[in-house]
Amino acid sequence: MKNNGFPSKEIVDRLRQQYPKGTRVELVSMNDPYTKLKPGDRGTVSMVDDIGTVFVNWDCGSGLGVAYGEDHIRKIDG
């Protein structure tokens, strides 16, 4: 459930367990018309903040975060 448009503490805790620092991810979709990131881009998780944004150091050099409920990533191996 979301409180004031933000994910609950339980959801944020679950995201932190699912995407700990160092986890490799692949972008599935991003709801940002200005980003140059595209589906299939890969990167490494640096942190999950208190509103559930998963910050990723993308291999292309971007550091754009993945917004909970708007953007989608998936774990990958190595």
Gaussian input, Z-matrix of N, CA and C with variables (Angstrom, degrees):
# hf/3-21g

backbone

0 1
 N
 C     1     B1
 C     2     B2     1     A1
 N     3     B3     2     A2     1     D1
 C     4     B4     3     A3     2     D2
 C     5     B5     4     A4     3     D3
 N     6     B6     5     A5     4     D4
 C     7     B7     6     A6     5     D5
 C     8     B8     7     A7     6     D6
 N     9     B9     8     A8     7     D7
 C    10    B10     9     A9     8     D8
 C    11    B11    10    A10     9     D9
 N    12    B12    11    A11    10    D10
 C    13    B13    12    A12    11    D11
 C    14    B14    13    A13    12    D12
 N    15    B15    14    A14    13    D13
 C    16    B16    15    A15    14    D14
 C    17    B17    16    A16    15    D15
 N    18    B18    17    A17    16    D16
 C    19    B19    18    A18    17    D17
 C    20    B20    19    A19    18    D18
 N    21    B21    20    A20    19    D19
 C    22    B22    21    A21    20    D20
 C    23    B23    22    A22    21    D21
 N    24    B24    23    A23    22    D22
 C    25    B25    24    A24    23    D23
 C    26    B26    25    A25    24    D24
 N    27    B27    26    A26    25    D25
 C    28    B28    27    A27    26    D26
 C    29    B29    28    A28    27    D27
 N    30    B30    29    A29    28    D28
 C    31    B31    30    A30    29    D29
 C    32    B32    31    A31    30    D30
 N    33    B33    32    A32    31    D31
 C    34    B34    33    A33    32    D32
 C    35    B35    34    A34    33    D33
 N    36    B36    35    A35    34    D34
 C    37    B37    36    A36    35    D35
 C    38    B38    37    A37    36    D36
 N    39    B39    38    A38    37    D37
 C    40    B40    39    A39    38    D38
 C    41    B41    40    A40    39    D39
 N    42    B42    41    A41    40    D40
 C    43    B43    42    A42    41    D41
 C    44    B44    43    A43    42    D42
 N    45    B45    44    A44    43    D43
 C    46    B46    45    A45    44    D44
 C    47    B47    46    A46    45    D45
 N    48    B48    47    A47    46    D46
 C    49    B49    48    A48    47    D47
 C    50    B50    49    A49    48    D48
 N    51    B51    50    A50    49    D49
 C    52    B52    51    A51    50    D50
 C    53    B53    52    A52    51    D51
 N    54    B54    53    A53    52    D52
 C    55    B55    54    A54    53    D53
 C    56    B56    55    A55    54    D54
 N    57    B57    56    A56    55    D55
 C    58    B58    57    A57    56    D56
 C    59    B59    58    A58    57    D57
 N    60    B60    59    A59    58    D58
 C    61    B61    60    A60    59    D59
 C    62    B62    61    A61    60    D60
 N    63    B63    62    A62    61    D61
 C    64    B64    63    A63    62    D62
 C    65    B65    64    A64    63    D63
 N    66    B66    65    A65    64    D64
 C    67    B67    66    A66    65    D65
 C    68    B68    67    A67    66    D66
 N    69    B69    68    A68    67    D67
 C    70    B70    69    A69    68    D68
 C    71    B71    70    A70    69    D69
 N    72    B72    71    A71    70    D70
 C    73    B73    72    A72    71    D71
 C    74    B74    73    A73    72    D72
 N    75    B75    74    A74    73    D73
 C    76    B76    75    A75    74    D74
 C    77    B77    76    A76    75    D75
 N    78    B78    77    A77    76    D76
 C    79    B79    78    A78    77    D77
 C    80    B80    79    A79    78    D78
 N    81    B81    80    A80    79    D79
 C    82    B82    81    A81    80    D80
 C    83    B83    82    A82    81    D81
 N    84    B84    83    A83    82    D82
 C    85    B85    84    A84    83    D83
 C    86    B86    85    A85    84    D84
 N    87    B87    86    A86    85    D85
 C    88    B88    87    A87    86    D86
 C    89    B89    88    A88    87    D87
 N    90    B90    89    A89    88    D88
 C    91    B91    90    A90    89    D89
 C    92    B92    91    A91    90    D90
 N    93    B93    92    A92    91    D91
 C    94    B94    93    A93    92    D92
 C    95    B95    94    A94    93    D93
 N    96    B96    95    A95    94    D94
 C    97    B97    96    A96    95    D95
 C    98    B98    97    A97    96    D96
 N    99    B99    98    A98    97    D97
 C   100   B100    99    A99    98    D98
 C   101   B101   100   A100    99    D99
 N   102   B102   101   A101   100   D100
 C   103   B103   102   A102   101   D101
 C   104   B104   103   A103   102   D102
 N   105   B105   104   A104   103   D103
 C   106   B106   105   A105   104   D104
 C   107   B107   106   A106   105   D105
 N   108   B108   107   A107   106   D106
 C   109   B109   108   A108   107   D107
 C   110   B110   109   A109   108   D108
 N   111   B111   110   A110   109   D109
 C   112   B112   111   A111   110   D110
 C   113   B113   112   A112   111   D111
 N   114   B114   113   A113   112   D112
 C   115   B115   114   A114   113   D113
 C   116   B116   115   A115   114   D114
 N   117   B117   116   A116   115   D115
 C   118   B118   117   A117   116   D116
 C   119   B119   118   A118   117   D117
 N   120   B120   119   A119   118   D118
 C   121   B121   120   A120   119   D119
 C   122   B122   121   A121   120   D120
 N   123   B123   122   A122   121   D121
 C   124   B124   123   A123   122   D122
 C   125   B125   124   A124   123   D123
 N   126   B126   125   A125   124   D124
 C   127   B127   126   A126   125   D125
 C   128   B128   127   A127   126   D126
 N   129   B129   128   A128   127   D127
 C   130   B130   129   A129   128   D128
 C   131   B131   130   A130   129   D129
 N   132   B132   131   A131   130   D130
 C   133   B133   132   A132   131   D131
 C   134   B134   133   A133   132   D132
 N   135   B135   134   A134   133   D133
 C   136   B136   135   A135   134   D134
 C   137   B137   136   A136   135   D135
 N   138   B138   137   A137   136   D136
 C   139   B139   138   A138   137   D137
 C   140   B140   139   A139   138   D138
 N   141   B141   140   A140   139   D139
 C   142   B142   141   A141   140   D140
 C   143   B143   142   A142   141   D141
 N   144   B144   143   A143   142   D142
 C   145   B145   144   A144   143   D143
 C   146   B146   145   A145   144   D144
 N   147   B147   146   A146   145   D145
 C   148   B148   147   A147   146   D146
 C   149   B149   148   A148   147   D147
 N   150   B150   149   A149   148   D148
 C   151   B151   150   A150   149   D149
 C   152   B152   151   A151   150   D150
 N   153   B153   152   A152   151   D151
 C   154   B154   153   A153   152   D152
 C   155   B155   154   A154   153   D153
 N   156   B156   155   A155   154   D154
 C   157   B157   156   A156   155   D155
 C   158   B158   157   A157   156   D156
 N   159   B159   158   A158   157   D157
 C   160   B160   159   A159   158   D158
 C   161   B161   160   A160   159   D159
 N   162   B162   161   A161   160   D160
 C   163   B163   162   A162   161   D161
 C   164   B164   163   A163   162   D162
 N   165   B165   164   A164   163   D163
 C   166   B166   165   A165   164   D164
 C   167   B167   166   A166   165   D165
 N   168   B168   167   A167   166   D166
 C   169   B169   168   A168   167   D167
 C   170   B170   169   A169   168   D168
 N   171   B171   170   A170   169   D169
 C   172   B172   171   A171   170   D170
 C   173   B173   172   A172   171   D171
 N   174   B174   173   A173   172   D172
 C   175   B175   174   A174   173   D173
 C   176   B176   175   A175   174   D174
 N   177   B177   176   A176   175   D175
 C   178   B178   177   A177   176   D176
 C   179   B179   178   A178   177   D177
 N   180   B180   179   A179   178   D178
 C   181   B181   180   A180   179   D179
 C   182   B182   181   A181   180   D180
 N   183   B183   182   A182   181   D181
 C   184   B184   183   A183   182   D182
 C   185   B185   184   A184   183   D183
 N   186   B186   185   A185   184   D184
 C   187   B187   186   A186   185   D185
 C   188   B188   187   A187   186   D186
 N   189   B189   188   A188   187   D187
 C   190   B190   189   A189   188   D188
 C   191   B191   190   A190   189   D189
 N   192   B192   191   A191   190   D190
 C   193   B193   192   A192   191   D191
 C   194   B194   193   A193   192   D192
 N   195   B195   194   A194   193   D193
 C   196   B196   195   A195   194   D194
 C   197   B197   196   A196   195   D195
 N   198   B198   197   A197   196   D196
 C   199   B199   198   A198   197   D197
 C   200   B200   199   A199   198   D198
 N   201   B201   200   A200   199   D199
 C   202   B202   201   A201   200   D200
 C   203   B203   202   A202   201   D201
 N   204   B204   203   A203   202   D202
 C   205   B205   204   A204   203   D203
 C   206   B206   205   A205   204   D204
 N   207   B207   206   A206   205   D205
 C   208   B208   207   A207   206   D206
 C   209   B209   208   A208   207   D207
 N   210   B210   209   A209   208   D208
 C   211   B211   210   A210   209   D209
 C   212   B212   211   A211   210   D210
 N   213   B213   212   A212   211   D211
 C   214   B214   213   A213   212   D212
 C   215   B215   214   A214   213   D213
 N   216   B216   215   A215   214   D214
 C   217   B217   216   A216   215   D215
 C   218   B218   217   A217   216   D216
 N   219   B219   218   A218   217   D217
 C   220   B220   219   A219   218   D218
 C   221   B221   220   A220   219   D219
 N   222   B222   221   A221   220   D220
 C   223   B223   222   A222   221   D221
 C   224   B224   223   A223   222   D222
 N   225   B225   224   A224   223   D223
 C   226   B226   225   A225   224   D224
 C   227   B227   226   A226   225   D225
 N   228   B228   227   A227   226   D226
 C   229   B229   228   A228   227   D227
 C   230   B230   229   A229   228   D228
 N   231   B231   230   A230   229   D229
 C   232   B232   231   A231   230   D230
 C   233   B233   232   A232   231   D231

   B1=1.4574
   B2=1.5231
   B3=1.3307
   B4=1.4564
   B5=1.5186
   B6=1.3199
   B7=1.4559
   B8=1.5215
   B9=1.3277
   B10=1.4660
   B11=1.5221
   B12=1.3229
   B13=1.4527
   B14=1.5162
   B15=1.3315
   B16=1.4582
   B17=1.5256
   B18=1.3389
   B19=1.4655
   B20=1.5239
   B21=1.3175
   B22=1.4592
   B23=1.5296
   B24=1.3299
   B25=1.4625
   B26=1.5222
   B27=1.3324
   B28=1.4707
   B29=1.5230
   B30=1.3154
   B31=1.4653
   B32=1.5281
   B33=1.3308
   B34=1.4592
   B35=1.5298
   B36=1.3328
   B37=1.4694
   B38=1.5197
   B39=1.3311
   B40=1.4668
   B41=1.5345
   B42=1.3336
   B43=1.4660
   B44=1.5217
   B45=1.3307
   B46=1.4730
   B47=1.5279
   B48=1.3322
   B49=1.4643
   B50=1.5275
   B51=1.3251
   B52=1.4617
   B53=1.5268
   B54=1.3438
   B55=1.4621
   B56=1.5337
   B57=1.3429
   B58=1.4662
   B59=1.5274
   B60=1.3286
   B61=1.4567
   B62=1.5207
   B63=1.3380
   B64=1.4687
   B65=1.5172
   B66=1.3290
   B67=1.4677
   B68=1.5224
   B69=1.3106
   B70=1.4637
   B71=1.5291
   B72=1.3410
   B73=1.4587
   B74=1.5274
   B75=1.3319
   B76=1.4620
   B77=1.5175
   B78=1.3177
   B79=1.4568
   B80=1.5187
   B81=1.3321
   B82=1.4696
   B83=1.5270
   B84=1.3499
   B85=1.4636
   B86=1.5220
   B87=1.3442
   B88=1.4595
   B89=1.5188
   B90=1.3281
   B91=1.4549
   B92=1.5337
   B93=1.3314
   B94=1.4581
   B95=1.5281
   B96=1.3343
   B97=1.4631
   B98=1.5331
   B99=1.3201
   B100=1.4682
   B101=1.5201
   B102=1.3251
   B103=1.4614
   B104=1.5215
   B105=1.3288
   B106=1.4653
   B107=1.5206
   B108=1.3550
   B109=1.4599
   B110=1.5140
   B111=1.3345
   B112=1.4666
   B113=1.5266
   B114=1.3243
   B115=1.4657
   B116=1.5303
   B117=1.3271
   B118=1.4540
   B119=1.5173
   B120=1.3610
   B121=1.4610
   B122=1.5241
   B123=1.3258
   B124=1.4638
   B125=1.5188
   B126=1.3302
   B127=1.4508
   B128=1.5156
   B129=1.3357
   B130=1.4556
   B131=1.5258
   B132=1.3384
   B133=1.4634
   B134=1.5215
   B135=1.3594
   B136=1.4600
   B137=1.5225
   B138=1.3439
   B139=1.4698
   B140=1.5236
   B141=1.3464
   B142=1.4639
   B143=1.5182
   B144=1.3502
   B145=1.4668
   B146=1.5309
   B147=1.3237
   B148=1.4663
   B149=1.5218
   B150=1.3401
   B151=1.4741
   B152=1.5255
   B153=1.3334
   B154=1.4553
   B155=1.5100
   B156=1.3321
   B157=1.4566
   B158=1.5221
   B159=1.3308
   B160=1.4566
   B161=1.5245
   B162=1.3369
   B163=1.4604
   B164=1.5236
   B165=1.3291
   B166=1.4567
   B167=1.5197
   B168=1.3311
   B169=1.4640
   B170=1.5287
   B171=1.3259
   B172=1.4685
   B173=1.5170
   B174=1.3204
   B175=1.4599
   B176=1.5322
   B177=1.3346
   B178=1.4612
   B179=1.5297
   B180=1.3469
   B181=1.4490
   B182=1.5230
   B183=1.3117
   B184=1.4580
   B185=1.5248
   B186=1.3325
   B187=1.4598
   B188=1.5160
   B189=1.3345
   B190=1.4597
   B191=1.5242
   B192=1.3301
   B193=1.4551
   B194=1.5211
   B195=1.3188
   B196=1.4573
   B197=1.5221
   B198=1.3337
   B199=1.4608
   B200=1.5228
   B201=1.3377
   B202=1.4643
   B203=1.5290
   B204=1.3318
   B205=1.4540
   B206=1.5138
   B207=1.3294
   B208=1.4657
   B209=1.5166
   B210=1.3214
   B211=1.4526
   B212=1.5244
   B213=1.3319
   B214=1.4650
   B215=1.5230
   B216=1.3335
   B217=1.4495
   B218=1.5188
   B219=1.3311
   B220=1.4631
   B221=1.5203
   B222=1.3373
   B223=1.4599
   B224=1.5160
   B225=1.3250
   B226=1.4595
   B227=1.5176
   B228=1.3152
   B229=1.4643
   B230=1.5146
   B231=1.3540
   B232=1.4415
   B233=1.4784
   A1=110.05
   A2=115.42
   A3=120.68
   A4=110.39
   A5=116.04
   A6=122.98
   A7=107.69
   A8=116.72
   A9=120.91
   A10=111.91
   A11=117.16
   A12=121.05
   A13=114.81
   A14=118.01
   A15=122.01
   A16=110.02
   A17=117.43
   A18=119.53
   A19=111.22
   A20=115.59
   A21=121.53
   A22=110.60
   A23=115.55
   A24=121.22
   A25=110.77
   A26=116.70
   A27=120.80
   A28=111.08
   A29=116.89
   A30=120.53
   A31=109.90
   A32=117.21
   A33=120.69
   A34=110.07
   A35=117.45
   A36=120.88
   A37=110.81
   A38=117.12
   A39=121.40
   A40=110.85
   A41=117.00
   A42=120.25
   A43=110.90
   A44=116.90
   A45=120.55
   A46=111.77
   A47=116.69
   A48=120.21
   A49=110.77
   A50=116.31
   A51=121.59
   A52=112.05
   A53=116.41
   A54=121.26
   A55=111.67
   A56=117.77
   A57=118.70
   A58=110.80
   A59=115.52
   A60=121.03
   A61=109.70
   A62=115.42
   A63=120.43
   A64=114.18
   A65=118.04
   A66=121.12
   A67=109.70
   A68=115.91
   A69=120.99
   A70=108.43
   A71=115.52
   A72=121.43
   A73=110.55
   A74=113.59
   A75=121.98
   A76=108.03
   A77=116.67
   A78=121.26
   A79=110.24
   A80=115.66
   A81=122.04
   A82=108.95
   A83=116.07
   A84=120.56
   A85=109.28
   A86=114.92
   A87=120.39
   A88=108.63
   A89=115.50
   A90=122.24
   A91=109.36
   A92=116.33
   A93=122.48
   A94=107.87
   A95=117.10
   A96=119.50
   A97=113.61
   A98=118.18
   A99=121.56
   A100=114.49
   A101=117.30
   A102=119.20
   A103=111.00
   A104=114.18
   A105=120.01
   A106=110.42
   A107=116.26
   A108=119.68
   A109=109.02
   A110=115.13
   A111=119.61
   A112=109.73
   A113=116.85
   A114=119.07
   A115=110.47
   A116=114.31
   A117=120.74
   A118=113.27
   A119=117.56
   A120=119.53
   A121=109.25
   A122=115.68
   A123=121.51
   A124=111.79
   A125=114.56
   A126=119.88
   A127=111.61
   A128=114.83
   A129=122.74
   A130=109.08
   A131=116.01
   A132=121.44
   A133=109.63
   A134=115.06
   A135=119.38
   A136=111.57
   A137=116.92
   A138=120.00
   A139=109.97
   A140=115.40
   A141=123.28
   A142=106.38
   A143=116.46
   A144=118.80
   A145=111.66
   A146=116.07
   A147=121.71
   A148=114.67
   A149=118.24
   A150=120.12
   A151=111.33
   A152=116.61
   A153=121.09
   A154=115.37
   A155=118.03
   A156=119.79
   A157=108.51
   A158=116.26
   A159=121.76
   A160=107.01
   A161=116.34
   A162=120.34
   A163=109.17
   A164=114.55
   A165=121.73
   A166=108.87
   A167=115.89
   A168=121.60
   A169=105.57
   A170=114.66
   A171=120.64
   A172=110.14
   A173=116.30
   A174=121.68
   A175=111.70
   A176=117.72
   A177=122.01
   A178=112.21
   A179=117.58
   A180=121.22
   A181=114.47
   A182=118.28
   A183=121.84
   A184=110.22
   A185=116.40
   A186=121.85
   A187=111.31
   A188=116.38
   A189=121.67
   A190=111.68
   A191=115.86
   A192=122.15
   A193=112.22
   A194=115.00
   A195=123.41
   A196=107.29
   A197=117.26
   A198=122.52
   A199=111.16
   A200=115.82
   A201=121.03
   A202=110.20
   A203=115.82
   A204=121.66
   A205=114.89
   A206=117.39
   A207=121.28
   A208=112.17
   A209=116.34
   A210=122.72
   A211=109.24
   A212=115.85
   A213=119.56
   A214=110.94
   A215=114.29
   A216=122.54
   A217=108.92
   A218=115.29
   A219=119.42
   A220=107.91
   A221=115.31
   A222=121.17
   A223=109.50
   A224=114.83
   A225=120.75
   A226=108.86
   A227=116.44
   A228=121.20
   A229=109.07
   A230=115.40
   A231=122.81
   A232=113.16
   D1=148.72
   D2=178.83
   D3=-103.30
   D4=140.34
   D5=175.12
   D6=-110.35
   D7=119.85
   D8=-179.05
   D9=54.46
   D10=35.26
   D11=179.54
   D12=85.02
   D13=-1.52
   D14=-179.63
   D15=-109.26
   D16=151.31
   D17=177.53
   D18=-67.75
   D19=153.23
   D20=179.22
   D21=-69.22
   D22=164.75
   D23=177.35
   D24=-58.01
   D25=-37.16
   D26=179.70
   D27=-63.23
   D28=-41.47
   D29=179.33
   D30=-66.65
   D31=-43.95
   D32=179.00
   D33=-61.61
   D34=-42.97
   D35=177.47
   D36=-60.34
   D37=-41.46
   D38=178.87
   D39=-64.49
   D40=-41.62
   D41=177.14
   D42=-61.81
   D43=-41.02
   D44=179.34
   D45=-64.51
   D46=-33.93
   D47=176.54
   D48=-72.85
   D49=-38.72
   D50=-177.19
   D51=-73.99
   D52=-34.25
   D53=-175.85
   D54=-126.61
   D55=65.23
   D56=177.30
   D57=-67.73
   D58=161.14
   D59=177.72
   D60=-50.88
   D61=134.19
   D62=179.17
   D63=97.00
   D64=-10.85
   D65=179.63
   D66=-67.64
   D67=132.89
   D68=176.17
   D69=-86.03
   D70=134.84
   D71=-178.08
   D72=-134.50
   D73=161.71
   D74=175.74
   D75=-126.37
   D76=137.09
   D77=178.68
   D78=-73.78
   D79=127.27
   D80=174.54
   D81=-93.90
   D82=-49.85
   D83=177.26
   D84=-158.59
   D85=152.36
   D86=177.85
   D87=-139.88
   D88=128.50
   D89=-177.71
   D90=-92.05
   D91=63.66
   D92=-179.33
   D93=-142.75
   D94=106.90
   D95=-175.53
   D96=-68.49
   D97=-12.78
   D98=-175.63
   D99=-99.69
   D100=-9.14
   D101=-178.40
   D102=-77.84
   D103=151.19
   D104=173.90
   D105=-95.23
   D106=-3.91
   D107=176.59
   D108=-66.66
   D109=146.71
   D110=179.42
   D111=-136.39
   D112=157.24
   D113=178.38
   D114=-51.99
   D115=136.46
   D116=-178.07
   D117=100.41
   D118=-18.56
   D119=176.21
   D120=-62.62
   D121=146.08
   D122=-176.34
   D123=-121.51
   D124=156.23
   D125=178.31
   D126=-166.73
   D127=-174.56
   D128=-176.32
   D129=-122.75
   D130=129.67
   D131=-179.78
   D132=-65.85
   D133=133.79
   D134=175.27
   D135=-104.16
   D136=-31.36
   D137=178.51
   D138=-175.37
   D139=164.97
   D140=170.06
   D141=-120.38
   D142=124.31
   D143=-177.54
   D144=-85.67
   D145=-177.62
   D146=-173.83
   D147=-71.06
   D148=-11.07
   D149=175.94
   D150=-109.36
   D151=14.93
   D152=173.00
   D153=84.66
   D154=11.41
   D155=175.23
   D156=-76.69
   D157=126.14
   D158=177.68
   D159=-93.42
   D160=112.38
   D161=179.70
   D162=-86.60
   D163=130.94
   D164=-174.21
   D165=-126.58
   D166=134.29
   D167=168.79
   D168=-89.99
   D169=96.73
   D170=-176.78
   D171=-70.92
   D172=143.58
   D173=-178.44
   D174=-59.07
   D175=-25.34
   D176=-179.47
   D177=-79.26
   D178=-4.66
   D179=178.09
   D180=107.31
   D181=-12.48
   D182=179.03
   D183=-73.90
   D184=153.18
   D185=175.44
   D186=-121.51
   D187=20.99
   D188=-175.64
   D189=-64.19
   D190=134.98
   D191=178.90
   D192=-79.99
   D193=156.82
   D194=178.54
   D195=-100.93
   D196=113.16
   D197=-174.51
   D198=-78.97
   D199=128.16
   D200=178.35
   D201=-58.97
   D202=131.74
   D203=176.86
   D204=83.40
   D205=-10.40
   D206=-179.41
   D207=-114.83
   D208=-42.95
   D209=-175.65
   D210=-113.53
   D211=160.25
   D212=-176.11
   D213=-136.58
   D214=133.36
   D215=175.03
   D216=-128.71
   D217=167.00
   D218=172.73
   D219=-139.54
   D220=150.56
   D221=177.07
   D222=-69.46
   D223=145.77
   D224=172.54
   D225=-131.20
   D226=163.84
   D227=177.31
   D228=-83.20
   D229=137.47
   D230=174.05
   D231=51.56

